[in-house]
């Protein structure tokens, strides 16, 4: 949910790559938090799930108490890392 850092060209490229990774069911062991600090519920029926294969580098302000990132800026994809190497 990056709010900035993506040009139209980058956004179109990411969309194409993510479409190829689409799955019908959540590929996570545990669901994401259902509410955020504003009290707005996450509507899982509106989520588009993908296989976790791409690694994006982002900058951010801080982690929230719910374990989400605040003020996320997309920096680019990391082709040198696999999703299994990503750590918090």
Beta strands, then each sheet from edge to edge (+ up, - down):
strand 1: 56-59
strand 2: 62-63
strand 3: 69-70
strand 4: 73-77
sheet 1: 1+ 4-
sheet 2: 2+ 3-
end
